[in-house]
Amino acid sequence: LSLIFSIILILFAKTSIVLSFASLIDHIDFNEALMHGMLSFLLFAGALHVDISDLLEQKFIILLLATLGVVFSTFLIGTISFYIFNNFFSIPIDYIYCLLFGSLISPTDPIAVLGILKETSAPKSLETTIAGESLFNDGVGVVVFAVILSLAVGGADISLSKISFLFIEEAVGGVIFGLITGYLFFKLLKSVDNYPLEIMLTLALVMGGYSLSSYLHLSGPLAMVVAGLFIGNHGKMFAMSEATHKQLFSFWELIDEFLNALLFVLIGFEVLIISFNFNYIVTGALLIPLILLVRFIGISIPLKLLGSKANLSKGAGIVMTWCGLRGGISIALALSLPESPERSLIIAITYIVVAFSILVQGLTSKKVVDSIVDA
């Protein structure tokens, strides 16, 4: 709806009201609002409702997709887009910036994915795999993006050892930090039986934990996912009364719904400040099926390698490909790029892919899942 409203505003772009509204949207720091604001709440709320026993049953496929899958997709999408930009549309762009685009478009968006899964009838194992992958691969994707951005701007001498250290520091450190903070707040929740106070404790965990992890150069997204899993499983069983459990989970469900709505409204309005030209639109449209194909290949290889260990039903590759939505995180990373000749191109292409993902894939995911499950 916000996207339709934005298009209507574009048609009346010369009016003073529209110009002032576009100026207001332009002053919203989307990257700051999402990556350092809403994301911590949304990831914690999403992880809170995931059953960790189901997650452990699918641990191998989730681990492969959230790590090697992201790296594979980054390099394949980057290579394909480099060839298309330079040879088909004569858009001069360095390979490193194509890899940068590949890194920000490869992770699926946990916010969009978890919202869609609520509406589908996917088997439990498949739903857990899609949700688990989306919760973890954005943290890995952000680390990959940061490394490639350092190479692109030339501000640091990046070696294999430094890349490995950065990954361990961000990703592994984020997981350990999430476990530590989750355990500390579990002990605090266990010491009281007052649901308003326990809700405030979880808010303190999310805001304070995410800020501290960022200050320590650890992956805040991964820390919040792990903390949410810890509180939502171990905390629910051993630290909460039935009344607290209902109230606390209802509160976080409300937070999740409200911020989801706000996020997608902002995504719709972002079109007002993005520069498009004919080449950008055609290139974006051409890349959409190629990105979906790369995702399908990146999913099919681990499924083949694991075989029966993947424990997924027939047609899982197609469902995971179509339900692997791109969303606000991709746009936020694109908008965080420093000023350069390539920035407007990457932002425009990213927006086109995300808009297709949310509007077309998102609105048809239920039908796709139901048709494959019923078959």
C-alpha positions in Angstrom: 0.0 0.0 0.0 2.8 2.4 0.8 4.5 1.6 -2.5 1.3 2.4 -4.4 0.9 5.6 -2.4 4.6 6.5 -3.3 3.9 5.9 -7.0 0.9 8.2 -6.8 3.1 10.9 -5.1 5.7 10.5 -7.9 3.0 11.3 -10.5 2.4 14.6 -8.6 6.1 15.1 -8.0 6.1 18.8 -8.7 3.6 19.8 -5.9 5.0 21.4 -2.8 3.3 18.8 -0.5 5.0 15.9 -2.3 8.3 17.6 -2.3 8.2 18.3 1.4 7.1 14.7 2.0 10.0 13.3 -0.1 12.4 15.6 1.8 11.1 14.1 5.1 11.7 10.6 3.9 15.1 11.6 2.6 16.0 12.7 6.2 15.2 9.2 7.6 18.4 7.3 8.0 17.0 3.9 6.9 20.3 2.0 7.6 20.5 3.5 11.2 16.7 3.0 11.8 16.8 -0.7 10.8 20.4 -2.0 11.5 20.8 -0.1 14.8 17.1 0.2 15.9 14.4 -2.2 14.8 16.6 -5.1 13.8 17.5 -6.1 17.4 13.8 -6.2 18.5 12.7 -8.0 15.3 15.3 -10.7 15.5 14.8 -11.3 19.2 11.0 -11.5 18.8 11.4 -13.9 15.8 13.9 -16.2 17.7 11.7 -16.2 20.8 9.1 -18.3 19.1 11.4 -20.9 17.5 11.6 -24.3 19.1 15.3 -25.0 19.6 14.8 -28.8 19.5 13.3 -28.4 16.0 16.2 -26.2 15.1 18.8 -28.8 16.2 17.2 -31.5 14.1 17.9 -29.3 11.0 21.3 -28.0 12.2 23.4 -29.3 9.3 21.4 -27.9 6.5 20.9 -24.6 8.3 24.6 -24.3 9.0 25.5 -25.0 5.4 23.0 -22.5 4.0 23.8 -19.8 6.5 27.5 -19.9 5.9 28.8 -21.5 2.7 25.5 -20.8 1.0 25.9 -17.1 1.5 29.5 -17.1 0.3 28.6 -19.2 -2.8 25.7 -16.9 -3.6 27.8 -13.7 -3.1 30.4 -14.8 -5.6 28.1 -16.2 -8.2 25.7 -13.3 -8.2 28.6 -10.9 -8.2 30.2 -12.6 -11.2 26.9 -12.8 -13.1 26.0 -9.1 -12.4 29.5 -8.0 -13.4 29.1 -9.7 -16.8 25.6 -8.3 -17.3 26.4 -4.7 -16.3 29.6 -4.4 -18.4 28.6 -6.5 -21.5 24.8 -6.2 -21.9 24.2 -2.6 -20.7 27.7 -1.1 -21.0 27.5 0.1 -17.4 31.1 0.3 -16.2 31.5 -1.1 -12.7 34.4 -2.8 -11.0 34.1 -6.5 -10.0 34.5 -5.7 -6.3 31.3 -3.6 -6.4 29.4 -6.4 -8.0 30.6 -8.7 -5.2 29.4 -6.0 -2.8 25.9 -6.2 -4.5 26.1 -10.0 -4.3 26.9 -9.9 -0.5 24.0 -7.6 0.4 21.4 -9.4 -1.8 22.4 -13.0 -0.9 21.0 -13.3 2.7 17.3 -13.8 3.1 15.6 -11.3 5.3 14.4 -13.0 8.6 11.8 -10.3 9.1 10.1 -10.9 5.8 10.5 -14.7 5.9 9.1 -15.2 9.4 6.1 -13.0 8.5 5.4 -15.1 5.4 5.8 -18.4 7.2 3.0 -17.6 9.5 0.6 -17.8 6.6 1.8 -21.1 5.0 1.1 -24.7 5.6 4.8 -25.8 5.2 5.9 -29.0 7.0 7.5 -28.3 10.4 10.9 -29.5 9.3 10.8 -27.2 6.2 9.4 -24.2 8.1 12.2 -24.6 10.8 14.9 -24.8 8.1 13.7 -21.7 6.3 13.3 -19.8 9.6 16.6 -20.9 11.0 18.5 -20.1 7.9 17.0 -16.6 7.7 17.7 -15.9 11.3 21.4 -16.8 11.0 22.4 -16.0 7.5 21.9 -12.2 7.8 24.6 -12.1 10.5 27.0 -13.9 8.2 25.9 -11.7 5.3 26.7 -8.5 7.2 30.2 -9.8 8.0 30.8 -10.7 4.3 29.5 -7.3 3.3 31.8 -5.6 5.8 34.9 -7.4 4.5 34.1 -6.7 0.8 33.4 -3.1 1.6 36.8 -2.8 3.2 38.4 -4.1 0.0 36.2 -1.8 -2.2 37.1 1.4 -0.4 40.7 0.4 0.0 40.9 1.6 3.6 42.5 -1.6 4.9 45.0 -4.2 3.9 42.8 -7.3 3.9 44.5 -10.7 4.0 43.0 -14.2 4.4 44.1 -14.2 8.1 42.4 -10.9 8.7 39.2 -12.0 6.9 39.2 -15.2 9.1 39.8 -13.2 12.2 37.0 -10.7 11.4 34.6 -13.6 10.8 35.5 -15.3 14.0 35.3 -12.1 16.0 31.9 -11.0 14.5 30.1 -14.3 14.0 31.5 -16.7 16.6 31.9 -13.8 19.1 28.3 -12.8 18.5 27.0 -16.3 19.2 29.1 -16.6 22.4 28.0 -13.1 23.6 24.4 -14.0 22.9 24.7 -17.2 25.1 26.4 -15.2 27.9 23.8 -12.4 28.0 20.9 -14.9 27.5 22.1 -16.9 30.5 22.6 -13.8 32.7 19.1 -12.6 31.9 17.7 -16.1 32.4 19.0 -16.0 36.0 17.5 -12.6 36.5 14.1 -13.7 35.1 14.3 -16.8 37.3 14.8 -14.6 40.4 11.5 -12.7 40.0 7.8 -13.6 39.3 6.4 -10.3 38.1 5.6 -10.1 34.4 5.8 -6.3 33.9 9.3 -6.5 35.4 10.3 -9.5 33.4 9.1 -7.8 30.2 11.3 -4.8 31.0 14.2 -7.1 31.6 13.9 -8.6 28.1 13.7 -5.1 26.7 17.0 -4.3 28.6 18.5 -7.4 27.2 17.7 -6.5 23.6 18.6 -2.8 23.8 21.6 -3.1 26.0 22.9 -6.4 24.6 22.7 -5.2 21.0 24.4 -1.9 21.8 27.2 -3.6 23.8 27.8 -6.2 21.1 28.2 -3.5 18.5 30.6 -1.6 20.8 32.7 -4.8 21.2 32.6 -5.3 17.3 30.6 -8.5 17.7 27.6 -9.5 15.5 24.6 -7.9 17.2 22.1 -9.8 15.0 23.6 -13.2 15.8 23.8 -12.3 19.5 20.1 -11.4 19.6 19.1 -14.5 17.7 21.0 -16.7 20.2 19.7 -14.8 23.2 16.1 -15.0 21.9 16.4 -18.8 21.4 17.8 -19.1 24.9 15.1 -17.1 26.6 12.3 -18.5 24.4 13.2 -22.1 25.2 15.2 -22.6 28.3 13.8 -19.4 29.9 10.2 -20.3 29.1 10.6 -23.8 30.7 12.6 -22.9 33.8 12.3 -19.2 34.6 8.7 -18.1 33.9 5.3 -18.9 35.3 2.5 -19.7 32.9 1.1 -16.1 33.3 4.5 -14.5 32.6 5.0 -16.7 29.6 1.7 -15.7 28.0 2.1 -12.0 28.8 5.8 -11.8 27.7 5.3 -13.7 24.5 2.1 -11.7 23.7 4.1 -8.4 24.2 6.9 -9.5 21.9 4.4 -10.7 19.3 2.8 -7.2 19.4 6.3 -5.6 19.0 7.0 -7.9 16.1 3.8 -7.0 14.3 4.1 -3.3 14.8 7.7 -3.0 13.7 7.1 -5.3 10.7 4.3 -2.9 9.6 6.5 0.1 10.1 9.4 -1.4 8.3 7.4 -2.3 5.1 5.8 1.2 5.1 9.3 2.7 5.1 10.4 0.3 2.3 7.4 1.5 0.2 8.3 5.2 0.8 12.0 4.7 0.0 11.1 4.7 -3.7 10.6 8.4 -3.4 14.3 9.1 -2.9 15.8 6.4 -5.2 17.1 7.4 -8.6 15.9 5.1 -11.5 16.7 5.1 -15.2 15.7 2.8 -17.9 18.9 0.7 -17.8 18.6 0.3 -14.1 15.0 -1.0 -14.3 15.8 -3.4 -17.2 19.0 -4.7 -15.5 17.1 -5.2 -12.2 14.3 -7.1 -14.0 16.9 -9.3 -15.7 18.8 -10.1 -12.5 15.6 -11.2 -10.6 15.3 -14.7 -12.3 19.1 -15.1 -12.2 19.2 -14.4 -8.5 16.4 -16.9 -7.9 18.3 -19.5 -10.0 21.5 -18.9 -8.0 19.5 -19.4 -4.7 18.0 -22.6 -6.1 21.5 -24.0 -7.0 22.9 -22.9 -3.6 20.1 -24.8 -1.9 20.1 -27.9 -4.1 23.8 -28.6 -3.6 23.7 -28.9 0.2 20.4 -30.9 -0.1 22.1 -33.4 -2.4 25.2 -33.6 -0.2 23.2 -34.3 3.0 20.7 -36.6 1.3 18.3 -38.1 3.9 20.1 -36.3 6.7 18.5 -33.1 5.5 15.1 -34.6 6.5 13.2 -32.4 4.1 10.2 -33.3 1.9 10.2 -33.4 -1.9 10.1 -30.0 -3.5 11.9 -28.4 -0.5 14.4 -26.7 -2.9 11.6 -24.9 -4.8 9.8 -23.8 -1.6 13.0 -22.5 0.0 14.0 -20.7 -3.1 10.6 -18.9 -3.5 10.1 -18.3 0.2 13.7 -16.9 0.7 12.6 -13.3 0.6 14.9 -10.3 0.4 13.8 -7.3 2.5 14.8 -4.3 4.6 18.3 -5.6 5.5 19.4 -5.6 1.8 18.1 -2.1 1.4 19.7 -0.9 4.6 23.1 -2.3 3.6 22.8 -0.7 0.1 22.0 2.7 1.6 25.0 2.4 4.0 27.4 2.4 1.0 29.7 5.5 0.9 29.2 8.0 -1.9 30.6 6.6 -5.2 29.6 6.4 -8.8 28.4 2.8 -8.2 26.2 3.6 -5.2 23.0 4.8 -7.0 23.1 1.8 -9.4 23.4 -0.7 -6.5 20.7 1.0 -4.5 18.3 1.0 -7.5 18.9 -2.6 -8.4 18.6 -3.7 -4.8 15.3 -1.9 -4.5 13.9 -3.6 -7.6 14.9 -7.0 -6.4 13.5 -6.4 -2.9 10.2 -5.0 -4.3 9.7 -8.1 -6.5 10.6 -10.4 -3.6 8.1 -8.8 -1.2 5.3 -8.1 -3.6 5.5 -11.1 -6.0 7.2 -13.9 -4.0 5.6 -12.7 -0.7 2.1 -12.6 -2.0 2.3 -15.9 -3.8 4.4 -17.9 -1.2 1.3 -19.4 0.4 0.0 -20.7 -2.9 3.4 -22.1 -3.9 3.8 -23.9 -0.6 0.3 -25.3 -0.6 0.5 -26.5 -4.2 3.8 -28.4 -3.5 2.8 -29.7 -0.1 -0.6 -31.0 -1.5 1.2 -32.6 -4.5 
